[in-house]
Amino acid sequence: MKANIDDLPSADEIKATSDCGDVAIKIIDKNFSGGCAGTLMREFLATDDCGNKASTTQFIKLIDTSAPNFMGASEIVYAGKDGSLAPKSLEVVDNSNVKIQATFSDQERKGYIIRTWTAEDYCGNTTSFVQKLLLQEEIQQ
């Protein structure tokens, strides 16, 4: 089975019956690497009121089609006269829970810089964010 990380099927819908009372189901998820998002091994352990046990295992090949996101970044930044006040990093979040580093490139203009940030996750999904860095000696209030 294949599933997108963002649309992973819920395991809560699993039900079991027994002639010996109620059945409790314990679900154990383990992630393994392999490919960009890896594989999820989902183990189902069922126990009825008489102590009878049954188990099964499901393997789900995870795929990731969602790009990371920039968080809390401003589109316009007062960067000081020489650009030294401009941010050197931005916070990036991804559904893989892996820390993503963003890189940037600058295009200088008269009085400002266009900074284009790019972030790529482990699966090759990319996103960009553009900032305008205003170069000023004094920030006008």
N, C-alpha and C positions, 0 to 999 in steps of 0.2 A: 504494500500500500504506500502511496505517496501523499503527502499533505504539506501545504504551505504553513510555515511557522505561525502566521497570523490567523489561519483558519484551522488550527489543529482540532480534530474531533474531540468532543468531551467524553471522558470515560465515565462520567456520573450516570449515564443512561443504562449501564450494564445492570441486568437483573438476573437472579438465579432463584430457582425454586427447589424445595426438598419435601419429602414425605415426613421429615423429622423437624418440623418447626421452621423458624425464620432462618434466613441465610445472610450472613455478614460477608461483605466483599471488601477486601483490602486491595488497593491499587498502588503499584510501585512503578514509577517512571525512572528510567536511567537513560541518559544521553551518551552517545558514543560519537567520536569523530569519524570522519569519512565523508568526503564531499564538502561542500561549503557549510551546510547546516548540520550534517551528520545524520545519525539514525537514532530514533527513540525506541527503546525497548520498553513496552508496557506489559507488566505482569499483573494478572488478576488472580487473587487467592480467595477462594470461597470456603466458608466454614458454616455448617448448619448447627442447630441446637444440640445435636447428638455428637458433635465433634468430627463428623465426616468432612473430609477436605477434598477440594478439587482445584486445579489451577490450569491456566492457559497463558500463553505469551503471544503478544502481537508486536511485530516489527513495523515501524513507520519510517520510511525514508523522508527526511525533512528537506523541503526546498524553501528558498527565501527569494521573493520577488519584490520586497519592499526596500526602498532606499532609506538611508539614515536621515535624520532631521536635525537642523540647527536649532538650538534652544536659546531664547532670550537675547538674540543678537539684534543690534540696532542697524537700520539701513543707512543712517547718517550718523557720522561720528566726528566730533571736533578733535582733531588729531594734533593740534599744536602747530607751531611754525614749521618744524622740520619733520613732522609725522611721528615723533617719538611717543606721543600719547595714544597712538592707534593700538588696538588689541593685537597681540601676537598669537593668540589662540582663541577658539570659540568652542563652546560646549556642543557636542554632537551626541545624539542618542540613537540607538539602533535596537531593533527587536531581538537581536542575537545576544544582548547583554554583554557584548564585548566592547571594550573602550575603542573608539574610533578617533583617529587623529585627522584633523583637517589641514590642508595645505592651502596656500594662497599665492596669487600672482597679482602684481600691481601694474596699472597703466597710469602714468603720470600725465596730468593735464595742468593747465594754468590755474593755480589756486586750489587744486584738489587732486586726489588720487582715487581711481576706481580700483577697489580691491575685490577680486573674485575668489571666493573660498570654494574648495571642492573637498568632498568627503566620500570615501568609498568603503563599503563594508567588505567582509571576508568573502561574500558571494559575488562580488563585482557590481553590486548596485551602487550607483553614484547619484549625488545631488550637489547642487551649487547654490551659493548665496552671494549676492553682490552688495558691497558697502560703498558708500561715498565718503571718503575721508577728507574733511575740510581742513585746509592748512591756513591757520590764522595765528597772528601774534597774540591777540587777546580775544577771549570769548566775550562777545557782546551779550549783555543780560537783557 
